């Protein structure tokens, strides 16, 4: 993070002592928690990874071939509708079930 970001947080939450701003742990954690990722999108020709919820050693690497505003085409030729959660695009290439692995745009291989 940029130092000017911490300075602005210090003005909001911190205590100033001899010209130095002192932040508490709670202030720093609040700042980190309120920073949202925005516009993390799938990009064509990039590969992304996903893991199984049941077996940590099971890792899939999938390449996005093309994309439109609402759909993604994978290297397998399958097309999926893109969803967005917390500012990050995702798809479920193996289906929708309780333990289904999710391919997210922020997990670049």
mmCIF file of the C-alpha atoms, coordinates in Angstrom:
data_MODEL
# 
_entry.id   MODEL 
# 
loop_
_atom_site.group_PDB 
_atom_site.id 
_atom_site.type_symbol 
_atom_site.label_atom_id 
_atom_site.label_alt_id 
_atom_site.label_comp_id 
_atom_site.label_asym_id 
_atom_site.label_entity_id 
_atom_site.label_seq_id 
_atom_site.pdbx_PDB_ins_code 
_atom_site.Cartn_x 
_atom_site.Cartn_y 
_atom_site.Cartn_z 
_atom_site.occupancy 
_atom_site.B_iso_or_equiv 
_atom_site.pdbx_formal_charge 
_atom_site.auth_seq_id 
_atom_site.auth_comp_id 
_atom_site.auth_asym_id 
_atom_site.auth_atom_id 
_atom_site.pdbx_PDB_model_num 
ATOM 1   C CA . UNK A 1 1   ? 0.000   0.000   0.000   1.00 0.00 ? 1   UNK A CA 1 
ATOM 2   C CA . UNK A 1 2   ? 1.110   3.523   -0.601  1.00 0.00 ? 2   UNK A CA 1 
ATOM 3   C CA . UNK A 1 3   ? 2.331   5.543   2.344   1.00 0.00 ? 3   UNK A CA 1 
ATOM 4   C CA . UNK A 1 4   ? -0.127  8.342   1.530   1.00 0.00 ? 4   UNK A CA 1 
ATOM 5   C CA . UNK A 1 5   ? -2.944  5.833   2.061   1.00 0.00 ? 5   UNK A CA 1 
ATOM 6   C CA . UNK A 1 6   ? -1.714  5.128   5.592   1.00 0.00 ? 6   UNK A CA 1 
ATOM 7   C CA . UNK A 1 7   ? -1.373  8.848   6.235   1.00 0.00 ? 7   UNK A CA 1 
ATOM 8   C CA . UNK A 1 8   ? -4.994  9.432   5.286   1.00 0.00 ? 8   UNK A CA 1 
ATOM 9   C CA . UNK A 1 9   ? -6.068  6.562   7.527   1.00 0.00 ? 9   UNK A CA 1 
ATOM 10  C CA . UNK A 1 10  ? -4.026  8.047   10.338  1.00 0.00 ? 10  UNK A CA 1 
ATOM 11  C CA . UNK A 1 11  ? -5.930  11.294  9.993   1.00 0.00 ? 11  UNK A CA 1 
ATOM 12  C CA . UNK A 1 12  ? -9.208  9.396   10.301  1.00 0.00 ? 12  UNK A CA 1 
ATOM 13  C CA . UNK A 1 13  ? -8.415  6.905   13.055  1.00 0.00 ? 13  UNK A CA 1 
ATOM 14  C CA . UNK A 1 14  ? -4.978  7.539   14.455  1.00 0.00 ? 14  UNK A CA 1 
ATOM 15  C CA . UNK A 1 15  ? -3.574  9.383   17.378  1.00 0.00 ? 15  UNK A CA 1 
ATOM 16  C CA . UNK A 1 16  ? -0.936  11.986  16.631  1.00 0.00 ? 16  UNK A CA 1 
ATOM 17  C CA . UNK A 1 17  ? 2.083   12.134  18.923  1.00 0.00 ? 17  UNK A CA 1 
ATOM 18  C CA . UNK A 1 18  ? 4.989   14.480  18.185  1.00 0.00 ? 18  UNK A CA 1 
ATOM 19  C CA . UNK A 1 19  ? 4.020   14.666  14.516  1.00 0.00 ? 19  UNK A CA 1 
ATOM 20  C CA . UNK A 1 20  ? 3.793   10.849  14.133  1.00 0.00 ? 20  UNK A CA 1 
ATOM 21  C CA . UNK A 1 21  ? 0.487   9.105   13.666  1.00 0.00 ? 21  UNK A CA 1 
ATOM 22  C CA . UNK A 1 22  ? -0.035  6.001   15.762  1.00 0.00 ? 22  UNK A CA 1 
ATOM 23  C CA . UNK A 1 23  ? -2.580  3.489   14.464  1.00 0.00 ? 23  UNK A CA 1 
ATOM 24  C CA . UNK A 1 24  ? -4.152  0.757   16.517  1.00 0.00 ? 24  UNK A CA 1 
ATOM 25  C CA . UNK A 1 25  ? -4.413  -2.805  15.265  1.00 0.00 ? 25  UNK A CA 1 
ATOM 26  C CA . UNK A 1 26  ? -8.206  -2.458  15.023  1.00 0.00 ? 26  UNK A CA 1 
ATOM 27  C CA . UNK A 1 27  ? -7.842  0.639   12.827  1.00 0.00 ? 27  UNK A CA 1 
ATOM 28  C CA . UNK A 1 28  ? -5.511  -1.152  10.428  1.00 0.00 ? 28  UNK A CA 1 
ATOM 29  C CA . UNK A 1 29  ? -7.722  -4.250  10.228  1.00 0.00 ? 29  UNK A CA 1 
ATOM 30  C CA . UNK A 1 30  ? -10.795 -2.104  9.598   1.00 0.00 ? 30  UNK A CA 1 
ATOM 31  C CA . UNK A 1 31  ? -9.021  -0.375  6.726   1.00 0.00 ? 31  UNK A CA 1 
ATOM 32  C CA . UNK A 1 32  ? -7.944  -3.677  5.166   1.00 0.00 ? 32  UNK A CA 1 
ATOM 33  C CA . UNK A 1 33  ? -11.432 -5.175  5.540   1.00 0.00 ? 33  UNK A CA 1 
ATOM 34  C CA . UNK A 1 34  ? -13.145 -2.214  3.892   1.00 0.00 ? 34  UNK A CA 1 
ATOM 35  C CA . UNK A 1 35  ? -10.882 -2.198  0.834   1.00 0.00 ? 35  UNK A CA 1 
ATOM 36  C CA . UNK A 1 36  ? -12.837 -3.950  -1.901  1.00 0.00 ? 36  UNK A CA 1 
ATOM 37  C CA . UNK A 1 37  ? -11.373 -5.521  -4.988  1.00 0.00 ? 37  UNK A CA 1 
ATOM 38  C CA . UNK A 1 38  ? -13.037 -4.053  -8.024  1.00 0.00 ? 38  UNK A CA 1 
ATOM 39  C CA . UNK A 1 39  ? -13.080 -5.015  -11.655 1.00 0.00 ? 39  UNK A CA 1 
ATOM 40  C CA . UNK A 1 40  ? -11.144 -8.278  -11.376 1.00 0.00 ? 40  UNK A CA 1 
ATOM 41  C CA . UNK A 1 41  ? -12.115 -9.807  -14.716 1.00 0.00 ? 41  UNK A CA 1 
ATOM 42  C CA . UNK A 1 42  ? -11.177 -12.874 -16.718 1.00 0.00 ? 42  UNK A CA 1 
ATOM 43  C CA . UNK A 1 43  ? -8.820  -12.040 -19.565 1.00 0.00 ? 43  UNK A CA 1 
ATOM 44  C CA . UNK A 1 44  ? -8.457  -14.059 -22.784 1.00 0.00 ? 44  UNK A CA 1 
ATOM 45  C CA . UNK A 1 45  ? -5.299  -16.219 -23.176 1.00 0.00 ? 45  UNK A CA 1 
ATOM 46  C CA . UNK A 1 46  ? -4.619  -16.244 -19.414 1.00 0.00 ? 46  UNK A CA 1 
ATOM 47  C CA . UNK A 1 47  ? -4.696  -19.366 -17.264 1.00 0.00 ? 47  UNK A CA 1 
ATOM 48  C CA . UNK A 1 48  ? -6.404  -19.555 -13.884 1.00 0.00 ? 48  UNK A CA 1 
ATOM 49  C CA . UNK A 1 49  ? -6.304  -22.167 -11.126 1.00 0.00 ? 49  UNK A CA 1 
ATOM 50  C CA . UNK A 1 50  ? -8.869  -23.613 -8.761  1.00 0.00 ? 50  UNK A CA 1 
ATOM 51  C CA . UNK A 1 51  ? -8.617  -26.154 -5.933  1.00 0.00 ? 51  UNK A CA 1 
ATOM 52  C CA . UNK A 1 52  ? -10.915 -28.845 -4.670  1.00 0.00 ? 52  UNK A CA 1 
ATOM 53  C CA . UNK A 1 53  ? -12.576 -28.184 -1.323  1.00 0.00 ? 53  UNK A CA 1 
ATOM 54  C CA . UNK A 1 54  ? -12.195 -31.885 -0.437  1.00 0.00 ? 54  UNK A CA 1 
ATOM 55  C CA . UNK A 1 55  ? -8.615  -32.528 -1.604  1.00 0.00 ? 55  UNK A CA 1 
ATOM 56  C CA . UNK A 1 56  ? -6.080  -29.700 -1.349  1.00 0.00 ? 56  UNK A CA 1 
ATOM 57  C CA . UNK A 1 57  ? -3.773  -31.541 -3.778  1.00 0.00 ? 57  UNK A CA 1 
ATOM 58  C CA . UNK A 1 58  ? -6.377  -31.507 -6.556  1.00 0.00 ? 58  UNK A CA 1 
ATOM 59  C CA . UNK A 1 59  ? -5.608  -28.373 -8.584  1.00 0.00 ? 59  UNK A CA 1 
ATOM 60  C CA . UNK A 1 60  ? -7.024  -27.510 -12.000 1.00 0.00 ? 60  UNK A CA 1 
ATOM 61  C CA . UNK A 1 61  ? -5.428  -25.013 -14.366 1.00 0.00 ? 61  UNK A CA 1 
ATOM 62  C CA . UNK A 1 62  ? -7.824  -23.731 -17.007 1.00 0.00 ? 62  UNK A CA 1 
ATOM 63  C CA . UNK A 1 63  ? -7.175  -21.273 -19.831 1.00 0.00 ? 63  UNK A CA 1 
ATOM 64  C CA . UNK A 1 64  ? -9.740  -18.676 -20.864 1.00 0.00 ? 64  UNK A CA 1 
ATOM 65  C CA . UNK A 1 65  ? -9.809  -18.559 -24.671 1.00 0.00 ? 65  UNK A CA 1 
ATOM 66  C CA . UNK A 1 66  ? -12.363 -15.830 -25.322 1.00 0.00 ? 66  UNK A CA 1 
ATOM 67  C CA . UNK A 1 67  ? -14.818 -13.780 -23.379 1.00 0.00 ? 67  UNK A CA 1 
ATOM 68  C CA . UNK A 1 68  ? -17.771 -11.482 -23.858 1.00 0.00 ? 68  UNK A CA 1 
ATOM 69  C CA . UNK A 1 69  ? -19.319 -9.201  -21.262 1.00 0.00 ? 69  UNK A CA 1 
ATOM 70  C CA . UNK A 1 70  ? -21.374 -12.060 -19.788 1.00 0.00 ? 70  UNK A CA 1 
ATOM 71  C CA . UNK A 1 71  ? -19.770 -15.313 -21.024 1.00 0.00 ? 71  UNK A CA 1 
ATOM 72  C CA . UNK A 1 72  ? -16.356 -16.992 -20.860 1.00 0.00 ? 72  UNK A CA 1 
ATOM 73  C CA . UNK A 1 73  ? -15.142 -19.712 -23.245 1.00 0.00 ? 73  UNK A CA 1 
ATOM 74  C CA . UNK A 1 74  ? -12.527 -22.109 -21.833 1.00 0.00 ? 74  UNK A CA 1 
ATOM 75  C CA . UNK A 1 75  ? -9.839  -24.086 -23.646 1.00 0.00 ? 75  UNK A CA 1 
ATOM 76  C CA . UNK A 1 76  ? -12.118 -27.149 -23.412 1.00 0.00 ? 76  UNK A CA 1 
ATOM 77  C CA . UNK A 1 77  ? -14.647 -25.364 -25.645 1.00 0.00 ? 77  UNK A CA 1 
ATOM 78  C CA . UNK A 1 78  ? -17.219 -25.025 -22.877 1.00 0.00 ? 78  UNK A CA 1 
ATOM 79  C CA . UNK A 1 79  ? -18.950 -21.689 -22.270 1.00 0.00 ? 79  UNK A CA 1 
ATOM 80  C CA . UNK A 1 80  ? -20.002 -20.408 -18.864 1.00 0.00 ? 80  UNK A CA 1 
ATOM 81  C CA . UNK A 1 81  ? -21.933 -17.414 -17.609 1.00 0.00 ? 81  UNK A CA 1 
ATOM 82  C CA . UNK A 1 82  ? -19.820 -15.140 -15.433 1.00 0.00 ? 82  UNK A CA 1 
ATOM 83  C CA . UNK A 1 83  ? -20.899 -14.202 -11.920 1.00 0.00 ? 83  UNK A CA 1 
ATOM 84  C CA . UNK A 1 84  ? -19.395 -11.512 -9.695  1.00 0.00 ? 84  UNK A CA 1 
ATOM 85  C CA . UNK A 1 85  ? -18.758 -11.814 -5.965  1.00 0.00 ? 85  UNK A CA 1 
ATOM 86  C CA . UNK A 1 86  ? -16.945 -9.147  -3.960  1.00 0.00 ? 86  UNK A CA 1 
ATOM 87  C CA . UNK A 1 87  ? -15.824 -7.438  -7.171  1.00 0.00 ? 87  UNK A CA 1 
ATOM 88  C CA . UNK A 1 88  ? -14.204 -10.596 -8.587  1.00 0.00 ? 88  UNK A CA 1 
ATOM 89  C CA . UNK A 1 89  ? -15.602 -12.575 -11.526 1.00 0.00 ? 89  UNK A CA 1 
ATOM 90  C CA . UNK A 1 90  ? -16.108 -16.320 -11.090 1.00 0.00 ? 90  UNK A CA 1 
ATOM 91  C CA . UNK A 1 91  ? -17.444 -19.399 -12.896 1.00 0.00 ? 91  UNK A CA 1 
ATOM 92  C CA . UNK A 1 92  ? -18.226 -22.966 -11.824 1.00 0.00 ? 92  UNK A CA 1 
ATOM 93  C CA . UNK A 1 93  ? -16.786 -25.149 -14.601 1.00 0.00 ? 93  UNK A CA 1 
ATOM 94  C CA . UNK A 1 94  ? -17.459 -28.485 -12.880 1.00 0.00 ? 94  UNK A CA 1 
ATOM 95  C CA . UNK A 1 95  ? -21.076 -27.735 -12.002 1.00 0.00 ? 95  UNK A CA 1 
ATOM 96  C CA . UNK A 1 96  ? -23.049 -26.242 -9.168  1.00 0.00 ? 96  UNK A CA 1 
ATOM 97  C CA . UNK A 1 97  ? -23.048 -28.340 -6.018  1.00 0.00 ? 97  UNK A CA 1 
ATOM 98  C CA . UNK A 1 98  ? -22.079 -27.804 -2.398  1.00 0.00 ? 98  UNK A CA 1 
ATOM 99  C CA . UNK A 1 99  ? -18.365 -28.589 -2.728  1.00 0.00 ? 99  UNK A CA 1 
ATOM 100 C CA . UNK A 1 100 ? -17.875 -27.463 -6.333  1.00 0.00 ? 100 UNK A CA 1 
ATOM 101 C CA . UNK A 1 101 ? -14.543 -25.770 -7.053  1.00 0.00 ? 101 UNK A CA 1 
ATOM 102 C CA . UNK A 1 102 ? -14.870 -22.175 -8.243  1.00 0.00 ? 102 UNK A CA 1 
ATOM 103 C CA . UNK A 1 103 ? -12.651 -20.572 -10.861 1.00 0.00 ? 103 UNK A CA 1 
ATOM 104 C CA . UNK A 1 104 ? -12.005 -16.952 -9.829  1.00 0.00 ? 104 UNK A CA 1 
ATOM 105 C CA . UNK A 1 105 ? -10.398 -14.158 -11.847 1.00 0.00 ? 105 UNK A CA 1 
ATOM 106 C CA . UNK A 1 106 ? -7.979  -13.283 -9.034  1.00 0.00 ? 106 UNK A CA 1 
ATOM 107 C CA . UNK A 1 107 ? -6.293  -16.717 -9.087  1.00 0.00 ? 107 UNK A CA 1 
ATOM 108 C CA . UNK A 1 108 ? -3.981  -16.369 -12.068 1.00 0.00 ? 108 UNK A CA 1 
ATOM 109 C CA . UNK A 1 109 ? -1.742  -19.379 -12.731 1.00 0.00 ? 109 UNK A CA 1 
# 
